[in-house]
Amino acid sequence: MVRRLRFNGTGSGVNGCPAVYEDLDTGDVIVHGPSLTDPDDVAQLRHLNEGEVPIVVPRELLVDFGPKEVTRMPNIIGLDDFDGLFTHFEHTAWRLETRRRYASDELTETYAQFTRKEPVNWEGVDAEWCAERREQTALGKRFERVRLVDNPPTAAQLYLLDNARRNSAVGEKILNLRRADADTLGLPAEDFWLFDSRLVALLNFDDADNLVDVELITEPAAVLRYVMARDAALHHAIPYEEFAARLIAKKD
């Protein structure tokens, strides 16, 4: 079975070597870097078995990007505490949406209208949510999202593409990115919010696509991985209006 590897980071600038990865299933740590080849150096190594290759990595790399505990204990919060994050951040709130559907969307009247191919009037929908967004953006805060879209898009993704009109009207910046491009970029297959580039709220869903709880991540090296994902996604994503126009042109 192919390992599910997460890129933790590199301390070598632009060339990407050496680097640290973690196996998301086993917790194994994988490190790559220049091999230790001098025979006199290799001769000093104990327990070097056949097939093993010694490599050299800077100490700072392991300190910055290696795991800090044997078993990581997640910091889980409830959905009420999660809602409070959207008024307590100071500057930026950024979201990556990776799922093919969200169960909560399918319970709404707007989703029913959309699937019946009726025009959806987004004004007045979720008035309290919209008012809060307007209040926060009026304070100079920024909300941004990048939404992944499959080829062809799922019904839920097309719904959110239409829904972007509402989000945009209350001050959010909505962009879209093809899933194939996200995979090429190595973006995490996770939904998360990144607040002020210092706090990650990782959204945990059940098998039925319901949001069940949220994990807070504050460890700097871990947060950095999500900051890097944000930067890559923003560099390649395009505004939702342009993305929608390309979909229409493709159909024609």
C-alpha positions as protocol buffer text, in pm:
chain_id: "A"
residue {
  index: 1
  type: MET
  ca { x: 0 y: 0 z: 0 }
}
residue {
  index: 2
  type: VAL
  ca { x: 128 y: 345 z: -92 }
}
residue {
  index: 3
  type: ARG
  ca { x: 208 y: 559 z: 209 }
}
residue {
  index: 4
  type: ARG
  ca { x: 15 y: 880 z: 269 }
}
residue {
  index: 5
  type: LEU
  ca { x: 301 y: 1121 z: 325 }
}
residue {
  index: 6
  type: ARG
  ca { x: 272 y: 1476 z: 454 }
}
residue {
  index: 7
  type: PHE
  ca { x: 547 y: 1722 z: 375 }
}
residue {
  index: 8
  type: ASN
  ca { x: 651 y: 1881 z: 704 }
}
residue {
  index: 9
  type: GLY
  ca { x: 914 y: 2121 z: 574 }
}
residue {
  index: 10
  type: THR
  ca { x: 1264 y: 2189 z: 457 }
}
residue {
  index: 11
  type: GLY
  ca { x: 1531 y: 2416 z: 596 }
}
residue {
  index: 12
  type: SER
  ca { x: 1733 y: 2446 z: 278 }
}
residue {
  index: 13
  type: GLY
  ca { x: 1563 y: 2728 z: 93 }
}
residue {
  index: 14
  type: VAL
  ca { x: 1451 y: 2673 z: -264 }
}
residue {
  index: 15
  type: ASN
  ca { x: 1607 y: 2338 z: -351 }
}
residue {
  index: 16
  type: GLY
  ca { x: 1390 y: 2132 z: -115 }
}
residue {
  index: 17
  type: CYS
  ca { x: 1663 y: 1905 z: 19 }
}
residue {
  index: 18
  type: PRO
  ca { x: 1695 y: 1793 z: 297 }
}
residue {
  index: 19
  type: ALA
  ca { x: 1331 y: 1762 z: 402 }
}
residue {
  index: 20
  type: VAL
  ca { x: 1110 y: 1590 z: 660 }
}
residue {
  index: 21
  type: TYR
  ca { x: 786 y: 1399 z: 595 }
}
residue {
  index: 22
  type: GLU
  ca { x: 544 y: 1211 z: 819 }
}
residue {
  index: 23
  type: ASP
  ca { x: 338 y: 901 z: 737 }
}
residue {
  index: 24
  type: LEU
  ca { x: -18 y: 1004 z: 824 }
}
residue {
  index: 25
  type: ASP
  ca { x: -121 y: 647 z: 903 }
}
residue {
  index: 26
  type: THR
  ca { x: 176 y: 505 z: 1095 }
}
residue {
  index: 27
  type: GLY
  ca { x: 344 y: 818 z: 1229 }
}
residue {
  index: 28
  type: ASP
  ca { x: 675 y: 711 z: 1073 }
}
residue {
  index: 29
  type: VAL
  ca { x: 914 y: 996 z: 992 }
}
residue {
  index: 30
  type: ILE
  ca { x: 1086 y: 1001 z: 652 }
}
residue {
  index: 31
  type: VAL
  ca { x: 1389 y: 1223 z: 596 }
}
residue {
  index: 32
  type: HIS
  ca { x: 1581 y: 1276 z: 274 }
}
residue {
  index: 33
  type: GLY
  ca { x: 1908 y: 1454 z: 220 }
}
residue {
  index: 34
  type: PRO
  ca { x: 2263 y: 1402 z: 92 }
}
residue {
  index: 35
  type: SER
  ca { x: 2400 y: 1056 z: 166 }
}
residue {
  index: 36
  type: LEU
  ca { x: 2699 y: 998 z: 393 }
}
residue {
  index: 37
  type: THR
  ca { x: 2954 y: 839 z: 159 }
}
residue {
  index: 38
  type: ASP
  ca { x: 3302 y: 885 z: 305 }
}
residue {
  index: 39
  type: PRO
  ca { x: 3419 y: 531 z: 405 }
}
residue {
  index: 40
  type: ASP
  ca { x: 3584 y: 659 z: 722 }
}
residue {
  index: 41
  type: ASP
  ca { x: 3262 y: 827 z: 828 }
}
residue {
  index: 42
  type: VAL
  ca { x: 3047 y: 525 z: 742 }
}
residue {
  index: 43
  type: ALA
  ca { x: 3286 y: 297 z: 935 }
}
residue {
  index: 44
  type: GLN
  ca { x: 3196 y: 481 z: 1256 }
}
residue {
  index: 45
  type: LEU
  ca { x: 2827 y: 399 z: 1229 }
}
residue {
  index: 46
  type: ARG
  ca { x: 2684 y: 122 z: 1446 }
}
residue {
  index: 47
  type: HIS
  ca { x: 2404 y: -113 z: 1345 }
}
residue {
  index: 48
  type: LEU
  ca { x: 2404 y: -1 z: 981 }
}
residue {
  index: 49
  type: ASN
  ca { x: 2234 y: -293 z: 810 }
}
residue {
  index: 50
  type: GLU
  ca { x: 2239 y: -399 z: 449 }
}
residue {
  index: 51
  type: GLY
  ca { x: 2003 y: -183 z: 245 }
}
residue {
  index: 52
  type: GLU
  ca { x: 2020 y: 110 z: 486 }
}
residue {
  index: 53
  type: VAL
  ca { x: 2158 y: 441 z: 364 }
}
residue {
  index: 54
  type: PRO
  ca { x: 2300 y: 700 z: 607 }
}
residue {
  index: 55
  type: ILE
  ca { x: 2207 y: 1060 z: 524 }
}
residue {
  index: 56
  type: VAL
  ca { x: 2313 y: 1397 z: 660 }
}
residue {
  index: 57
  type: VAL
  ca { x: 2057 y: 1657 z: 772 }
}
residue {
  index: 58
  type: PRO
  ca { x: 2101 y: 1985 z: 958 }
}
residue {
  index: 59
  type: ARG
  ca { x: 2010 y: 1969 z: 1326 }
}
residue {
  index: 60
  type: GLU
  ca { x: 1775 y: 2265 z: 1276 }
}
residue {
  index: 61
  type: LEU
  ca { x: 1569 y: 2064 z: 1028 }
}
residue {
  index: 62
  type: LEU
  ca { x: 1475 y: 1803 z: 1288 }
}
residue {
  index: 63
  type: VAL
  ca { x: 1416 y: 2066 z: 1555 }
}
residue {
  index: 64
  type: ASP
  ca { x: 1191 y: 2273 z: 1331 }
}
residue {
  index: 65
  type: PHE
  ca { x: 998 y: 2003 z: 1145 }
}
residue {
  index: 66
  type: GLY
  ca { x: 1032 y: 1676 z: 1336 }
}
residue {
  index: 67
  type: PRO
  ca { x: 749 y: 1560 z: 1567 }
}
residue {
  index: 68
  type: LYS
  ca { x: 778 y: 1692 z: 1922 }
}
residue {
  index: 69
  type: GLU
  ca { x: 605 y: 1404 z: 2098 }
}
residue {
  index: 70
  type: VAL
  ca { x: 566 y: 1030 z: 2057 }
}
residue {
  index: 71
  type: THR
  ca { x: 186 y: 1044 z: 2047 }
}
residue {
  index: 72
  type: ARG
  ca { x: 23 y: 1371 z: 1949 }
}
residue {
  index: 73
  type: MET
  ca { x: -281 y: 1470 z: 2154 }
}
residue {
  index: 74
  type: PRO
  ca { x: -520 y: 1681 z: 1944 }
}
residue {
  index: 75
  type: ASN
  ca { x: -681 y: 1990 z: 2094 }
}
residue {
  index: 76
  type: ILE
  ca { x: -1048 y: 1942 z: 2007 }
}
residue {
  index: 77
  type: ILE
  ca { x: -1309 y: 2214 z: 2049 }
}
residue {
  index: 78
  type: GLY
  ca { x: -1684 y: 2214 z: 1997 }
}
residue {
  index: 79
  type: LEU
  ca { x: -1870 y: 2396 z: 1722 }
}
residue {
  index: 80
  type: ASP
  ca { x: -1979 y: 2683 z: 1950 }
}
residue {
  index: 81
  type: ASP
  ca { x: -1617 y: 2762 z: 2039 }
}
residue {
  index: 82
  type: PHE
  ca { x: -1531 y: 2732 z: 1671 }
}
residue {
  index: 83
  type: ASP
  ca { x: -1790 y: 2997 z: 1583 }
}
residue {
  index: 84
  type: GLY
  ca { x: -1624 y: 3233 z: 1828 }
}
residue {
  index: 85
  type: LEU
  ca { x: -1300 y: 3229 z: 1629 }
}
residue {
  index: 86
  type: PHE
  ca { x: -1462 y: 3435 z: 1354 }
}
residue {
  index: 87
  type: THR
  ca { x: -1495 y: 3742 z: 1575 }
}
residue {
  index: 88
  type: HIS
  ca { x: -1177 y: 3706 z: 1779 }
}
residue {
  index: 89
  type: PHE
  ca { x: -915 y: 3697 z: 1503 }
}
residue {
  index: 90
  type: GLU
  ca { x: -735 y: 4021 z: 1423 }
}
residue {
  index: 91
  type: HIS
  ca { x: -646 y: 4035 z: 1054 }
}
residue {
  index: 92
  type: THR
  ca { x: -713 y: 3741 z: 820 }
}
residue {
  index: 93
  type: ALA
  ca { x: -929 y: 3430 z: 808 }
}
residue {
  index: 94
  type: TRP
  ca { x: -853 y: 3195 z: 519 }
}
residue {
  index: 95
  type: ARG
  ca { x: -1028 y: 2869 z: 427 }
}
residue {
  index: 96
  type: LEU
  ca { x: -939 y: 2572 z: 208 }
}
residue {
  index: 97
  type: GLU
  ca { x: -1245 y: 2367 z: 105 }
}
residue {
  index: 98
  type: THR
  ca { x: -1155 y: 2026 z: -33 }
}
residue {
  index: 99
  type: ARG
  ca { x: -1464 y: 1807 z: 1 }
}
residue {
  index: 100
  type: ARG
  ca { x: -1694 y: 1696 z: -277 }
}
residue {
  index: 101
  type: ARG
  ca { x: -2006 y: 1763 z: -70 }
}
residue {
  index: 102
  type: TYR
  ca { x: -2115 y: 1906 z: 266 }
}
residue {
  index: 103
  type: ALA
  ca { x: -2417 y: 1747 z: 430 }
}
residue {
  index: 104
  type: SER
  ca { x: -2526 y: 2073 z: 591 }
}
residue {
  index: 105
  type: ASP
  ca { x: -2567 y: 2242 z: 251 }
}
residue {
  index: 106
  type: GLU
  ca { x: -2808 y: 1976 z: 132 }
}
residue {
  index: 107
  type: LEU
  ca { x: -3049 y: 2051 z: 418 }
}
residue {
  index: 108
  type: THR
  ca { x: -3109 y: 2408 z: 300 }
}
residue {
  index: 109
  type: GLU
  ca { x: -3390 y: 2546 z: 88 }
}
residue {
  index: 110
  type: THR
  ca { x: -3136 y: 2717 z: -136 }
}
residue {
  index: 111
  type: TYR
  ca { x: -2984 y: 2379 z: -220 }
}
residue {
  index: 112
  type: ALA
  ca { x: -3328 y: 2245 z: -307 }
}
residue {
  index: 113
  type: GLN
  ca { x: -3392 y: 2546 z: -530 }
}
residue {
  index: 114
  type: PHE
  ca { x: -3058 y: 2501 z: -700 }
}
residue {
  index: 115
  type: THR
  ca { x: -3109 y: 2131 z: -769 }
}
residue {
  index: 116
  type: ARG
  ca { x: -3455 y: 2212 z: -913 }
}
residue {
  index: 117
  type: LYS
  ca { x: -3271 y: 2455 z: -1146 }
}
residue {
  index: 118
  type: GLU
  ca { x: -3457 y: 2750 z: -999 }
}
residue {
  index: 119
  type: PRO
  ca { x: -3285 y: 3089 z: -957 }
}
residue {
  index: 120
  type: VAL
  ca { x: -3151 y: 3123 z: -604 }
}
residue {
  index: 121
  type: ASN
  ca { x: -3202 y: 3460 z: -438 }
}
residue {
  index: 122
  type: TRP
  ca { x: -2920 y: 3477 z: -186 }
}
residue {
  index: 123
  type: GLU
  ca { x: -3030 y: 3807 z: -30 }
}
residue {
  index: 124
  type: GLY
  ca { x: -3164 y: 3753 z: 317 }
}
residue {
  index: 125
  type: VAL
  ca { x: -3028 y: 3396 z: 342 }
}
residue {
  index: 126
  type: ASP
  ca { x: -2847 y: 3337 z: 674 }
}
residue {
  index: 127
  type: ALA
  ca { x: -2903 y: 3700 z: 772 }
}
residue {
  index: 128
  type: GLU
  ca { x: -2722 y: 3667 z: 1105 }
}
residue {
  index: 129
  type: TRP
  ca { x: -2416 y: 3508 z: 941 }
}
residue {
  index: 130
  type: CYS
  ca { x: -2411 y: 3777 z: 672 }
}
residue {
  index: 131
  type: ALA
  ca { x: -2442 y: 4057 z: 930 }
}
residue {
  index: 132
  type: GLU
  ca { x: -2148 y: 3918 z: 1127 }
}
residue {
  index: 133
  type: ARG
  ca { x: -1932 y: 3897 z: 814 }
}
residue {
  index: 134
  type: ARG
  ca { x: -2015 y: 4255 z: 722 }
}
residue {
  index: 135
  type: GLU
  ca { x: -1934 y: 4374 z: 1074 }
}
residue {
  index: 136
  type: GLN
  ca { x: -1596 y: 4202 z: 1071 }
}
residue {
  index: 137
  type: THR
  ca { x: -1498 y: 4319 z: 723 }
}
residue {
  index: 138
  type: ALA
  ca { x: -1602 y: 4673 z: 819 }
}
residue {
  index: 139
  type: LEU
  ca { x: -1330 y: 4649 z: 1087 }
}
residue {
  index: 140
  type: GLY
  ca { x: -1075 y: 4589 z: 811 }
}
residue {
  index: 141
  type: LYS
  ca { x: -1054 y: 4212 z: 856 }
}
residue {
  index: 142
  type: ARG
  ca { x: -1019 y: 3987 z: 550 }
}
residue {
  index: 143
  type: PHE
  ca { x: -1204 y: 3664 z: 472 }
}
residue {
  index: 144
  type: GLU
  ca { x: -1083 y: 3448 z: 184 }
}
residue {
  index: 145
  type: ARG
  ca { x: -1156 y: 3096 z: 57 }
}
residue {
  index: 146
  type: VAL
  ca { x: -1016 y: 2865 z: -206 }
}
residue {
  index: 147
  type: ARG
  ca { x: -1259 y: 2593 z: -309 }
}
residue {
  index: 148
  type: LEU
  ca { x: -1144 y: 2281 z: -493 }
}
residue {
  index: 149
  type: VAL
  ca { x: -1353 y: 2164 z: -788 }
}
residue {
  index: 150
  type: ASP
  ca { x: -1349 y: 1823 z: -955 }
}
residue {
  index: 151
  type: ASN
  ca { x: -1369 y: 1756 z: -1327 }
}
residue {
  index: 152
  type: PRO
  ca { x: -1658 y: 1728 z: -1380 }
}
residue {
  index: 153
  type: PRO
  ca { x: -1780 y: 1928 z: -1080 }
}
residue {
  index: 154
  type: THR
  ca { x: -2010 y: 1760 z: -831 }
}
residue {
  index: 155
  type: ALA
  ca { x: -2359 y: 1900 z: -776 }
}
residue {
  index: 156
  type: ALA
  ca { x: -2247 y: 2028 z: -437 }
}
residue {
  index: 157
  type: GLN
  ca { x: -1950 y: 2209 z: -590 }
}
residue {
  index: 158
  type: LEU
  ca { x: -2171 y: 2376 z: -851 }
}
residue {
  index: 159
  type: TYR
  ca { x: -2402 y: 2485 z: -570 }
}
residue {
  index: 160
  type: LEU
  ca { x: -2112 y: 2646 z: -385 }
}
residue {
  index: 161
  type: LEU
  ca { x: -2001 y: 2815 z: -704 }
}
residue {
  index: 162
  type: ASP
  ca { x: -2341 y: 2983 z: -714 }
}
residue {
  index: 163
  type: ASN
  ca { x: -2328 y: 3040 z: -338 }
}
residue {
  index: 164
  type: ALA
  ca { x: -2008 y: 3241 z: -387 }
}
residue {
  index: 165
  type: ARG
  ca { x: -2226 y: 3535 z: -496 }
}
residue {
  index: 166
  type: ARG
  ca { x: -2360 y: 3560 z: -142 }
}
residue {
  index: 167
  type: ASN
  ca { x: -2020 y: 3526 z: 24 }
}
residue {
  index: 168
  type: SER
  ca { x: -1872 y: 3784 z: -208 }
}
residue {
  index: 169
  type: ALA
  ca { x: -2155 y: 4027 z: -133 }
}
residue {
  index: 170
  type: VAL
  ca { x: -2068 y: 4027 z: 239 }
}
residue {
  index: 171
  type: GLY
  ca { x: -1697 y: 4085 z: 183 }
}
residue {
  index: 172
  type: GLU
  ca { x: -1540 y: 3743 z: 133 }
}
residue {
  index: 173
  type: LYS
  ca { x: -1296 y: 3680 z: -151 }
}
residue {
  index: 174
  type: ILE
  ca { x: -1381 y: 3347 z: -316 }
}
residue {
  index: 175
  type: LEU
  ca { x: -1147 y: 3163 z: -552 }
}
residue {
  index: 176
  type: ASN
  ca { x: -1153 y: 2820 z: -712 }
}
residue {
  index: 177
  type: LEU
  ca { x: -888 y: 2565 z: -801 }
}
residue {
  index: 178
  type: ARG
  ca { x: -907 y: 2240 z: -995 }
}
residue {
  index: 179
  type: ARG
  ca { x: -851 y: 1935 z: -776 }
}
residue {
  index: 180
  type: ALA
  ca { x: -596 y: 1802 z: -1025 }
}
residue {
  index: 181
  type: ASP
  ca { x: -395 y: 2122 z: -980 }
}
residue {
  index: 182
  type: ALA
  ca { x: -425 y: 2096 z: -601 }
}
residue {
  index: 183
  type: ASP
  ca { x: -292 y: 1740 z: -617 }
}
residue {
  index: 184
  type: THR
  ca { x: -1 y: 1852 z: -832 }
}
residue {
  index: 185
  type: LEU
  ca { x: 78 y: 2123 z: -577 }
}
residue {
  index: 186
  type: GLY
  ca { x: 63 y: 1871 z: -293 }
}
residue {
  index: 187
  type: LEU
  ca { x: -210 y: 2059 z: -106 }
}
residue {
  index: 188
  type: PRO
  ca { x: -346 y: 1874 z: 198 }
}
residue {
  index: 189
  type: ALA
  ca { x: -673 y: 1683 z: 150 }
}
residue {
  index: 190
  type: GLU
  ca { x: -811 y: 1864 z: 454 }
}
residue {
  index: 191
  type: ASP
  ca { x: -1061 y: 2139 z: 521 }
}
residue {
  index: 192
  type: PHE
  ca { x: -924 y: 2408 z: 749 }
}
residue {
  index: 193
  type: TRP
  ca { x: -939 y: 2773 z: 849 }
}
residue {
  index: 194
  type: LEU
  ca { x: -616 y: 2964 z: 903 }
}
residue {
  index: 195
  type: PHE
  ca { x: -649 y: 3264 z: 1136 }
}
residue {
  index: 196
  type: ASP
  ca { x: -385 y: 3540 z: 1134 }
}
residue {
  index: 197
  type: SER
  ca { x: -127 y: 3289 z: 1000 }
}
residue {
  index: 198
  type: ARG
  ca { x: -84 y: 3158 z: 1355 }
}
residue {
  index: 199
  type: LEU
  ca { x: -386 y: 2940 z: 1437 }
}
residue {
  index: 200
  type: VAL
  ca { x: -528 y: 2653 z: 1231 }
}
residue {
  index: 201
  type: ALA
  ca { x: -880 y: 2520 z: 1282 }
}
residue {
  index: 202
  type: LEU
  ca { x: -883 y: 2175 z: 1120 }
}
residue {
  index: 203
  type: LEU
  ca { x: -1237 y: 2065 z: 1038 }
}
residue {
  index: 204
  type: ASN
  ca { x: -1321 y: 1701 z: 1110 }
}
residue {
  index: 205
  type: PHE
  ca { x: -1606 y: 1537 z: 917 }
}
residue {
  index: 206
  type: ASP
  ca { x: -1772 y: 1198 z: 958 }
}
residue {
  index: 207
  type: ASP
  ca { x: -1830 y: 950 z: 675 }
}
residue {
  index: 208
  type: ALA
  ca { x: -2162 y: 1118 z: 596 }
}
residue {
  index: 209
  type: ASP
  ca { x: -1991 y: 1457 z: 539 }
}
residue {
  index: 210
  type: ASN
  ca { x: -2119 y: 1614 z: 861 }
}
residue {
  index: 211
  type: LEU
  ca { x: -1886 y: 1848 z: 1051 }
}
residue {
  index: 212
  type: VAL
  ca { x: -1841 y: 1686 z: 1392 }
}
residue {
  index: 213
  type: ASP
  ca { x: -1568 y: 1887 z: 1566 }
}
residue {
  index: 214
  type: VAL
  ca { x: -1266 y: 2109 z: 1513 }
}
residue {
  index: 215
  type: GLU
  ca { x: -901 y: 2060 z: 1605 }
}
residue {
  index: 216
  type: LEU
  ca { x: -695 y: 2364 z: 1698 }
}
residue {
  index: 217
  type: ILE
  ca { x: -333 y: 2363 z: 1583 }
}
residue {
  index: 218
  type: THR
  ca { x: -92 y: 2626 z: 1718 }
}
residue {
  index: 219
  type: GLU
  ca { x: 250 y: 2455 z: 1704 }
}
residue {
  index: 220
  type: PRO
  ca { x: 455 y: 2688 z: 1479 }
}
residue {
  index: 221
  type: ALA
  ca { x: 604 y: 2423 z: 1249 }
}
residue {
  index: 222
  type: ALA
  ca { x: 261 y: 2266 z: 1196 }
}
residue {
  index: 223
  type: VAL
  ca { x: 97 y: 2603 z: 1130 }
}
residue {
  index: 224
  type: LEU
  ca { x: 372 y: 2680 z: 878 }
}
residue {
  index: 225
  type: ARG
  ca { x: 267 y: 2380 z: 668 }
}
residue {
  index: 226
  type: TYR
  ca { x: -82 y: 2528 z: 634 }
}
residue {
  index: 227
  type: VAL
  ca { x: 58 y: 2874 z: 558 }
}
residue {
  index: 228
  type: MET
  ca { x: 261 y: 2718 z: 276 }
}
residue {
  index: 229
  type: ALA
  ca { x: -53 y: 2544 z: 146 }
}
residue {
  index: 230
  type: ARG
  ca { x: -242 y: 2874 z: 152 }
}
residue {
  index: 231
  type: ASP
  ca { x: 29 y: 3054 z: -42 }
}
residue {
  index: 232
  type: ALA
  ca { x: 41 y: 2782 z: -308 }
}
residue {
  index: 233
  type: ALA
  ca { x: -338 y: 2771 z: -341 }
}
residue {
  index: 234
  type: LEU
  ca { x: -370 y: 3149 z: -370 }
}
residue {
  index: 235
  type: HIS
  ca { x: -98 y: 3160 z: -635 }
}
residue {
  index: 236
  type: HIS
  ca { x: -284 y: 2919 z: -863 }
}
residue {
  index: 237
  type: ALA
  ca { x: -653 y: 2971 z: -782 }
}
residue {
  index: 238
  type: ILE
  ca { x: -869 y: 3209 z: -984 }
}
residue {
  index: 239
  type: PRO
  ca { x: -1170 y: 3425 z: -888 }
}
residue {
  index: 240
  type: TYR
  ca { x: -1495 y: 3233 z: -884 }
}
residue {
  index: 241
  type: GLU
  ca { x: -1648 y: 3453 z: -1156 }
}
residue {
  index: 242
  type: GLU
  ca { x: -1370 y: 3360 z: -1396 }
}
residue {
  index: 243
  type: PHE
  ca { x: -1388 y: 2995 z: -1298 }
}
residue {
  index: 244
  type: ALA
  ca { x: -1764 y: 2986 z: -1357 }
}
residue {
  index: 245
  type: ALA
  ca { x: -1723 y: 3157 z: -1693 }
}
residue {
  index: 246
  type: ARG
  ca { x: -1471 y: 2893 z: -1801 }
}
residue {
  index: 247
  type: LEU
  ca { x: -1714 y: 2616 z: -1704 }
}
residue {
  index: 248
  type: ILE
  ca { x: -1989 y: 2775 z: -1914 }
}
residue {
  index: 249
  type: ALA
  ca { x: -1753 y: 2822 z: -2208 }
}
residue {
  index: 250
  type: LYS
  ca { x: -1647 y: 2459 z: -2185 }
}
residue {
  index: 251
  type: LYS
  ca { x: -2011 y: 2344 z: -2202 }
}
residue {
  index: 252
  type: ASP
  ca { x: -2074 y: 2560 z: -2507 }
}
